[in-house]
Amino acid sequence: MSRYPFIDRNPCLRAAGKPSGDSCVTAKDLLNVFGTDEKIEVIRKNYGMLEPEDHGPERKGVTYYGVFTEIEHCLREPEKSHFQHMEYELKNTIYDSYWNKALGKSRDPTPGLPRGMNIECTTFGTPTPQLERIAEIVHPLKTPGQVLYEDKAHHDLYRFSHNNYYPGEMINRSYNPPFNKCDTFGCPTHSDYSGSKTKTVLTWFNNDPISKVSRRQAAVKERTSAPIGQTLDKTGVSSKFDWTHTFGKPSEQNQDGVAELLNEFTPSAVRSDVREYISYANKLRRKIHNIINKGEIMLEDLFDEFSNLDKEKTFSVHFDCIDKICHKYHIHLDRNKIEPLLLLLGILKPDGTIRYREFLDFLDSNRNFPPLKREHYVMPPEYQKYDRDSYVEEKYCVCKTHLSPPAGKASIPTRPSPYYQDSIVDIESLGTETTARAVIYPSIYTQYGLTHRDFFRPRTKEFLSDLFKRIGCTLSAEDVDEIYAEESVNVKKTIE
């Protein structure tokens, strides 16, 4: 019997755990083992053949690259496949989602979701509660006090290594010996920090009325600048002649000359008014010429409007109708200046009608201005608003020129006082409507064209009655008389 209880009866099986074969041979080595027949076949096929040498990609001339050597690619483009054609068309597509896509999002909408839904902000179901983050648990945040403490703890080292200073902190370069900021350099000044010498500083050191300068400086000043009230005389010729001396040949005085005949007469106030009216007419003609050039209106349009109102075909329309039509085309007429001129020229009749054909010729800047004759300077009585003698005396400085001293000599001013038109309003005590603030921030009165004068102007009984009717209040005749009497008393007090 055997000494062991179990005996392996098959001698071909190795004992469990006992290695067999060469322990240095690996599985990779066994796969690379070739037989003799395979080696002979490989040698027979590859005998006398060398492997091609790899010289890398072909190098092109850098100097003329793209100038002459690449013309073949431009003349004969390579053929594109079906996929390349499709890719080129998709790149040049015009559908909205390709060009107007948001940054970081796909061009096409997400499949399965409604169009226009924001997949980043829309949540389906109950949102998950967010607890404390892992990063804050691992690295808890520092309090502001702890951050400041750690910043100040090693601030001295950062100043030395990184030249890092706080805003407004004085630079410390660690001088040896240390720098004293209280040291002073240079000569001491006479300033007193207590302020006891301020009066001396504010007092001018030289109180003399005449300043002492050198002779050269005085000569240059006298040669280049003229005294006050006199002309500059570099050569000194004026000092050799009397101030009454006249240069040139004196003109002959003719007693019957135009200047002598007009010397004793005051200027014509009517001609001055006509000149003002003509100046306004020229401005109006230029304004209408600019409007016509812009194409906003034509004179033919105004003629059609005027002729429609002329039912009797007399070529005459009342001036009020013409004024309304001009306002319609944004042409605002100053009737205080245009009516007297049209009346002098004969275009406007005394009954208020106007010959509109001649009026359009008057407005046309391409036509000559109507000639003014001697009889045109006779102003109608209803347009004479001033006393002619006092008006001319105040408007023109009528004085004796031969009694006036020459220019540059001291004299007493003889200019008359400025002319003021009589007014029932105290001009010296105007309201707030005349200030610059009223122009920048207009009130409800100024927006509707009301001024301080409208509140002090005397009104008639009929005007007061119509005023209360327009606001929906009907007053009896006794009430109107009482209000008018009260207003008259207030106006008299204001004038006094």
Number of C-alpha atoms within 10 A of each C-alpha: 4 6 6 6 6 7 8 9 7 7 7 7 8 11 10 6 6 6 9 8 6 7 7 6 9 9 7 8 9 9 8 8 8 9 8 8 8 9 10 10 10 10 10 9 9 10 8 7 7 7 6 6 6 6 6 6 6 5 6 9 8 7 7 10 10 10 8 8 11 11 10 9 9 8 8 8 8 8 8 10 9 8 9 11 11 11 11 11 11 12 9 10 11 10 10 10 13 15 11 9 12 10 7 6 9 11 15 11 15 14 7 6 10 10 10 8 11 12 11 6 6 8 9 5 6 6 7 6 6 6 6 8 10 9 9 9 9 8 9 10 11 9 9 8 9 11 12 11 12 10 12 12 10 10 16 13 12 13 15 13 9 9 12 14 15 9 6 6 8 8 11 12 11 9 8 6 6 9 11 8 6 6 6 8 6 5 6 7 6 7 11 9 8 7 8 9 12 12 9 9 9 8 9 8 8 8 8 7 6 7 7 8 8 7 9 9 10 11 10 10 12 14 14 10 12 13 11 8 10 10 12 15 15 12 8 10 8 13 9 7 10 8 9 7 8 9 6 6 6 7 6 6 9 10 9 8 9 9 11 12 11 10 11 9 9 13 16 12 20 16 14 13 16 20 13 13 19 16 12 16 21 14 11 19 17 14 14 19 18 12 16 14 10 10 8 11 16 14 15 10 11 18 14 11 15 21 18 11 15 15 11 9 10 10 16 22 22 18 19 13 15 20 15 14 16 15 12 10 13 12 15 13 17 13 13 10 17 16 19 19 24 19 17 19 18 14 19 24 17 10 8 13 17 23 18 23 15 17 15 15 15 20 20 18 16 10 10 10 15 10 7 11 9 6 9 16 18 11 18 11 7 7 10 11 8 11 8 13 12 10 14 18 16 15 13 12 12 16 12 8 8 7 7 12 11 12 10 11 8 9 10 7 7 9 9 13 7 8 11 7 8 6 10 15 17 13 9 6 7 12 12 12 17 11 10 10 11 12 12 8 10 13 14 9 11 14 11 9 8 13 15 15 16 11 10 15 11 15 13 8 15 9 11 15 20 14 13 13 12 9 8 9 10 14 13 8 10 9 12 17 14 10 13 18 12 11 14 13 10 13 15 10 8 12 10 7
